[in-house]
Amino acid sequence: MLPNCETQINRLCTFFNASEDFIEFFSGPAGKSQLRYYEDLLDIKIILRPKGFAILHSPSVQVNRVEKSLWNYFHEFARCLRLLVLNAHCLASQGLLLNPIQYKLLQENKSAITRATGLIKVFMNETGEVCLFGSWESVSKALKTI
């Protein structure tokens, strides 16, 4: 319980540390919309602060789940933004779906393949989805290598 946090009868205030990027994102339109969604859904109040955010809530609300969900939303947005920038700056990209063995091999040799083929970026997620970014030649060369 924070002494400087607003409290109401039967309400708790829990504070979570967060980065400046996180606070800046949730101060914008997309972030505010997500905050309002949780506030309406769970009858909570989310208060952004310079070093983090506070959640004013009833004792029955599991605020750790709210915190995790907000972080996931923020990281997904940041990932989409990185992909958007890569698509804007690269002449070619190619998506692949690899089986677990192929994925593991690529993961172990990602740096070597990137250097050898001239790729700008190899973007991978844990479900086996891979996207190659670079020039037409580098993407083609990487596909043959993989």
Backbone as CSV, one residue per row, in Angstrom:
resi,resn,N_x,N_y,N_z,CA_x,CA_y,CA_z,C_x,C_y,C_z
1,MET,0.848,-1.165,0.000,0.000,0.000,0.000,0.899,1.234,0.000
2,LEU,0.644,2.153,-0.897,1.430,3.376,-0.969,0.729,4.483,-0.205
3,PRO,1.473,5.252,0.592,0.835,6.302,1.366,0.290,7.429,0.495
4,ASN,0.907,7.692,-0.668,0.457,8.805,-1.490,-0.545,8.384,-2.563
5,CYS,-1.018,7.182,-2.516,-1.955,6.663,-3.504,-3.380,6.885,-3.000
6,GLU,-4.258,7.252,-3.920,-5.651,7.422,-3.526,-6.196,6.078,-3.032
7,THR,-6.936,6.092,-1.980,-7.574,4.850,-1.535,-9.040,5.117,-1.258
8,GLN,-9.832,4.127,-1.422,-11.241,4.184,-1.101,-11.516,3.022,-0.158
9,ILE,-12.693,3.010,0.409,-13.047,1.928,1.314,-12.942,0.601,0.571
10,ASN,-12.269,-0.368,1.186,-12.066,-1.702,0.619,-11.302,-1.694,-0.704
11,ARG,-10.484,-0.695,-0.921,-9.662,-0.622,-2.130,-8.199,-0.654,-1.738
12,LEU,-7.395,-1.315,-2.554,-5.949,-1.360,-2.363,-5.290,-0.616,-3.513
13,CYS,-4.081,-0.168,-3.280,-3.317,0.478,-4.334,-1.993,-0.264,-4.471
14,THR,-1.751,-0.826,-5.655,-0.526,-1.574,-5.910,0.260,-0.845,-6.981
15,PHE,1.558,-0.651,-6.729,2.415,0.078,-7.667,3.358,-0.890,-8.369
16,PHE,3.540,-0.691,-9.673,4.469,-1.486,-10.474,5.454,-0.557,-11.158
17,ASN,6.735,-0.885,-11.100,7.746,-0.111,-11.821,7.615,-0.392,-13.311
18,ALA,7.907,0.628,-14.118,7.834,0.460,-15.572,8.802,1.426,-16.239
19,SER,9.187,1.088,-17.462,10.119,1.920,-18.223,9.413,3.172,-18.753
20,GLU,10.224,4.149,-19.160,9.665,5.366,-19.754,8.912,5.043,-21.035
21,ASP,9.435,4.098,-21.829,8.764,3.706,-23.076,7.381,3.129,-22.795
22,PHE,7.300,2.322,-21.752,6.023,1.721,-21.359,5.021,2.818,-20.996
23,ILE,5.442,3.759,-20.155,4.558,4.845,-19.722,4.158,5.709,-20.913
24,GLU,5.117,5.999,-21.783,4.828,6.814,-22.968,3.810,6.114,-23.869
25,PHE,3.975,4.812,-24.071,3.033,4.063,-24.905,1.625,4.110,-24.320
26,PHE,1.488,3.856,-23.024,0.165,3.832,-22.414,-0.410,5.225,-22.180
27,SER,0.374,6.262,-22.458,-0.142,7.629,-22.429,-0.771,7.995,-23.772
28,GLY,-0.486,7.212,-24.805,-1.012,7.461,-26.149,-2.373,6.818,-26.353
29,PRO,-2.972,7.050,-27.530,-4.335,6.573,-27.796,-4.519,5.054,-27.692
30,ALA,-3.632,4.276,-28.300,-3.787,2.813,-28.256,-3.641,2.297,-26.832
31,GLY,-2.666,2.831,-26.104,-2.444,2.409,-24.729,-3.581,2.804,-23.807
32,LYS,-4.072,4.036,-23.959,-5.185,4.500,-23.118,-6.428,3.651,-23.345
33,SER,-6.644,3.255,-24.587,-7.791,2.407,-24.904,-7.692,1.073,-24.162
34,GLN,-6.501,0.493,-24.111,-6.294,-0.772,-23.405,-6.478,-0.587,-21.897
35,LEU,-5.992,0.531,-21.359,-6.180,0.802,-19.929,-7.663,0.916,-19.594
36,ARG,-8.409,1.647,-20.422,-9.856,1.791,-20.193,-10.563,0.435,-20.255
37,TYR,-10.109,-0.430,-21.164,-10.694,-1.770,-21.274,-10.578,-2.504,-19.933
38,TYR,-9.379,-2.518,-19.343,-9.183,-3.209,-18.063,-9.921,-2.513,-16.929
39,GLU,-9.943,-1.195,-16.957,-10.658,-0.465,-15.906,-12.142,-0.822,-15.916
40,ASP,-12.736,-0.860,-17.107,-14.160,-1.195,-17.220,-14.426,-2.663,-16.909
41,LEU,-13.555,-3.542,-17.389,-13.741,-4.980,-17.211,-13.622,-5.403,-15.743
42,LEU,-12.642,-4.847,-15.035,-12.326,-5.315,-13.682,-12.689,-4.330,-12.573
43,ASP,-13.286,-3.213,-12.933,-13.626,-2.170,-11.960,-12.387,-1.753,-11.165
44,ILE,-11.358,-1.359,-11.902,-10.114,-0.877,-11.302,-9.813,0.498,-11.869
45,LYS,-8.845,1.156,-11.304,-8.363,2.437,-11.816,-6.860,2.307,-11.985
46,ILE,-6.359,2.581,-13.204,-4.928,2.512,-13.482,-4.405,3.933,-13.596
47,ILE,-3.408,4.239,-12.775,-2.852,5.591,-12.706,-1.401,5.545,-13.165
48,LEU,-1.107,6.258,-14.255,0.268,6.307,-14.757,1.078,7.284,-13.926
49,ARG,2.280,6.894,-13.589,3.213,7.725,-12.825,4.529,7.793,-13.598
50,PRO,5.421,8.732,-13.267,6.689,8.846,-14.004,7.543,7.573,-13.989
51,LYS,7.553,6.824,-12.921,8.411,5.633,-12.817,7.640,4.322,-12.867
52,GLY,6.351,4.385,-13.188,5.564,3.168,-13.221,4.078,3.470,-13.253
53,PHE,3.289,2.527,-12.759,1.847,2.730,-12.728,1.270,2.095,-11.469
54,ALA,0.185,2.688,-11.006,-0.506,2.195,-9.820,-1.869,1.666,-10.247
55,ILE,-2.308,0.630,-9.576,-3.636,0.079,-9.832,-4.422,0.166,-8.532
56,LEU,-5.505,0.896,-8.580,-6.426,1.007,-7.454,-7.484,-0.073,-7.664
57,HIS,-7.584,-1.017,-6.723,-8.391,-2.212,-6.970,-8.980,-2.767,-5.691
58,SER,-9.964,-3.636,-5.865,-10.512,-4.357,-4.714,-9.578,-5.528,-4.407
59,PRO,-9.614,-6.050,-3.192,-8.725,-7.159,-2.823,-8.916,-8.418,-3.681
60,SER,-10.069,-8.585,-4.288,-10.324,-9.799,-5.074,-9.681,-9.768,-6.468
61,VAL,-9.235,-8.606,-6.926,-8.637,-8.497,-8.265,-7.173,-8.919,-8.211
62,GLN,-6.795,-9.812,-9.113,-5.404,-10.269,-9.194,-4.637,-9.313,-10.109
63,VAL,-4.008,-8.309,-9.506,-3.360,-7.261,-10.291,-2.111,-7.743,-11.018
64,ASN,-1.493,-8.821,-10.550,-0.320,-9.342,-11.264,-0.693,-9.796,-12.672
65,ARG,-1.894,-10.321,-12.835,-2.358,-10.714,-14.174,-2.567,-9.483,-15.057
66,VAL,-3.074,-8.418,-14.474,-3.254,-7.169,-15.224,-1.894,-6.637,-15.649
67,GLU,-0.939,-6.629,-14.714,0.407,-6.151,-15.035,1.010,-6.977,-16.172
68,LYS,0.925,-8.296,-16.076,1.495,-9.164,-17.111,0.824,-8.916,-18.458
69,SER,-0.467,-8.761,-18.453,-1.202,-8.516,-19.686,-0.803,-7.184,-20.319
70,LEU,-0.611,-6.155,-19.499,-0.182,-4.851,-20.022,1.214,-4.944,-20.619
71,TRP,2.118,-5.654,-19.948,3.471,-5.832,-20.489,3.425,-6.610,-21.797
72,ASN,2.610,-7.661,-21.877,2.480,-8.429,-23.120,1.958,-7.554,-24.252
73,TYR,0.970,-6.735,-23.956,0.398,-5.826,-24.948,1.463,-4.851,-25.443
74,PHE,2.237,-4.301,-24.515,3.311,-3.362,-24.866,4.372,-4.040,-25.732
75,HIS,4.813,-5.239,-25.354,5.845,-5.948,-26.117,5.342,-6.352,-27.503
76,GLU,4.089,-6.740,-27.604,3.519,-7.089,-28.913,3.474,-5.858,-29.820
77,PHE,3.099,-4.717,-29.249,3.088,-3.473,-30.024,4.499,-3.128,-30.494
78,ALA,5.485,-3.233,-29.611,6.877,-2.932,-29.968,7.369,-3.883,-31.058
79,ARG,6.995,-5.149,-30.979,7.380,-6.132,-32.000,6.777,-5.759,-33.350
80,CYS,5.516,-5.386,-33.358,4.857,-4.984,-34.609,5.509,-3.736,-35.197
81,LEU,5.896,-2.819,-34.336,6.568,-1.604,-34.795,7.916,-1.937,-35.425
82,ARG,8.679,-2.847,-34.810,9.960,-3.274,-35.391,9.756,-3.915,-36.760
83,LEU,8.736,-4.746,-36.888,8.444,-5.378,-38.177,8.048,-4.345,-39.227
84,LEU,7.282,-3.357,-38.829,6.879,-2.294,-39.746,8.092,-1.531,-40.263
85,VAL,9.018,-1.199,-39.367,10.237,-0.485,-39.759,11.089,-1.351,-40.678
86,LEU,11.241,-2.630,-40.348,12.009,-3.534,-41.208,11.384,-3.645,-42.598
87,ASN,10.070,-3.773,-42.670,9.399,-3.848,-43.971,9.584,-2.571,-44.776
88,ALA,9.611,-1.433,-44.101,9.776,-0.155,-44.796,11.194,0.019,-45.332
89,HIS,12.193,-0.526,-44.636,13.589,-0.309,-45.012,14.198,-1.421,-45.857
90,CYS,13.546,-2.550,-45.963,14.109,-3.677,-46.712,13.362,-3.863,-48.028
91,LEU,14.108,-4.166,-49.066,13.504,-4.398,-50.375,12.745,-5.714,-50.426
92,ALA,13.181,-6.679,-49.645,12.553,-8.002,-49.698,12.401,-8.584,-48.302
93,SER,11.375,-9.402,-48.163,11.193,-10.168,-46.926,10.516,-11.481,-47.291
94,GLN,10.760,-12.488,-46.487,10.173,-13.800,-46.747,9.844,-14.466,-45.424
95,GLY,8.601,-14.877,-45.278,8.186,-15.588,-44.083,8.329,-17.086,-44.265
96,LEU,8.676,-17.771,-43.203,8.836,-19.228,-43.222,8.212,-19.811,-41.964
97,LEU,7.765,-21.042,-42.062,7.330,-21.783,-40.879,8.213,-23.018,-40.807
98,LEU,9.050,-23.072,-39.780,10.026,-24.152,-39.650,9.568,-25.188,-38.637
99,ASN,9.993,-26.425,-38.852,9.728,-27.450,-37.846,10.728,-27.242,-36.698
100,PRO,10.531,-27.882,-35.552,11.402,-27.639,-34.393,12.892,-27.871,-34.652
101,ILE,13.230,-28.869,-35.447,14.650,-29.142,-35.725,15.248,-28.032,-36.577
102,GLN,14.529,-27.629,-37.637,15.002,-26.535,-38.487,15.142,-25.243,-37.678
103,TYR,14.151,-24.991,-36.828,14.158,-23.781,-36.011,15.393,-23.746,-35.108
104,LYS,15.680,-24.866,-34.446,16.831,-24.957,-33.542,18.135,-24.741,-34.308
105,LEU,18.252,-25.350,-35.484,19.456,-25.174,-36.304,19.626,-23.716,-36.727
106,LEU,18.528,-23.090,-37.143,18.612,-21.681,-37.534,18.963,-20.809,-36.336
107,GLN,18.379,-21.115,-35.201,18.660,-20.348,-33.987,20.146,-20.414,-33.633
108,GLU,20.738,-21.585,-33.762,22.156,-21.760,-33.438,23.078,-21.103,-34.460
109,ASN,22.619,-20.994,-35.709,23.471,-20.469,-36.785,22.991,-19.128,-37.336
110,LYS,22.109,-18.474,-36.625,21.492,-17.236,-37.116,22.521,-16.166,-37.471
111,SER,23.458,-15.907,-36.594,24.468,-14.864,-36.845,25.314,-15.193,-38.065
112,ALA,25.747,-16.437,-38.174,26.584,-16.846,-39.310,25.814,-16.734,-40.623
113,ILE,24.554,-17.161,-40.628,23.739,-17.079,-41.844,23.479,-15.623,-42.213
114,THR,23.207,-14.797,-41.220,22.965,-13.376,-41.481,24.189,-12.735,-42.125
115,ARG,25.362,-12.992,-41.560,26.601,-12.420,-42.116,26.905,-12.976,-43.503
116,ALA,26.810,-14.281,-43.666,27.193,-14.925,-44.927,26.282,-14.535,-46.091
117,THR,25.012,-14.295,-45.803,24.063,-14.011,-46.884,23.806,-12.524,-47.091
118,GLY,24.177,-11.697,-46.108,23.934,-10.260,-46.220,22.551,-9.829,-45.779
119,LEU,21.859,-10.697,-45.049,20.541,-10.319,-44.531,20.673,-9.151,-43.559
120,ILE,19.637,-8.343,-43.482,19.619,-7.261,-42.501,19.154,-7.799,-41.152
121,LYS,18.138,-8.672,-41.173,17.583,-9.178,-39.912,16.887,-10.512,-40.147
122,VAL,17.027,-11.400,-39.184,16.247,-12.639,-39.135,15.381,-12.522,-37.890
123,PHE,14.094,-12.448,-38.094,13.157,-12.278,-36.990,12.488,-13.617,-36.727
124,MET,12.581,-14.123,-35.483,12.057,-15.445,-35.135,11.148,-15.343,-33.915
125,ASN,10.117,-16.184,-33.876,9.344,-16.299,-32.642,9.301,-17.758,-32.213
126,GLU,8.809,-17.999,-31.026,8.885,-19.337,-30.429,7.945,-20.355,-31.066
127,THR,7.070,-19.932,-31.972,6.152,-20.879,-32.623,6.722,-21.438,-33.926
128,GLY,7.968,-21.079,-34.245,8.601,-21.583,-35.459,8.459,-20.666,-36.653
129,GLU,7.818,-19.525,-36.457,7.683,-18.555,-37.545,8.963,-17.741,-37.653
130,VAL,9.429,-17.580,-38.881,10.673,-16.865,-39.149,10.409,-15.904,-40.297
131,CYS,11.006,-14.725,-40.232,10.922,-13.797,-41.350,12.326,-13.284,-41.640
132,LEU,12.703,-13.358,-42.909,14.019,-12.911,-43.365,13.862,-11.533,-44.002
133,PHE,14.719,-10.589,-43.629,14.664,-9.235,-44.169,15.993,-8.879,-44.804
134,GLY,15.939,-8.293,-45.987,17.157,-7.862,-46.664,16.881,-7.497,-48.104
135,SER,17.889,-7.659,-48.952,17.722,-7.439,-50.387,17.178,-8.719,-51.010
136,TRP,16.759,-8.638,-52.267,16.264,-9.830,-52.957,17.332,-10.918,-52.976
137,GLU,18.568,-10.498,-53.246,19.665,-11.464,-53.331,19.940,-12.135,-51.990
138,SER,19.980,-11.320,-50.927,20.304,-11.887,-49.611,19.207,-12.824,-49.113
139,VAL,17.952,-12.462,-49.354,16.839,-13.325,-48.933,16.867,-14.636,-49.722
140,SER,17.101,-14.542,-51.020,17.178,-15.744,-51.859,18.328,-16.652,-51.417
141,LYS,19.472,-16.049,-51.152,20.646,-16.806,-50.701,20.371,-17.478,-49.345
142,ALA,19.718,-16.747,-48.445,19.404,-17.295,-47.119,18.424,-18.458,-47.228
143,LEU,17.432,-18.344,-48.105,16.472,-19.440,-48.293,17.175,-20.712,-48.749
144,LYS,18.118,-20.568,-49.659,18.877,-21.730,-50.130,19.726,-22.317,-49.005
145,THR,20.297,-21.441,-48.176,21.144,-21.885,-47.066,20.326,-22.629,-46.015
146,ILE,19.171,-22.099,-45.710,18.317,-22.703,-44.682,17.759,-24.013,-45.199
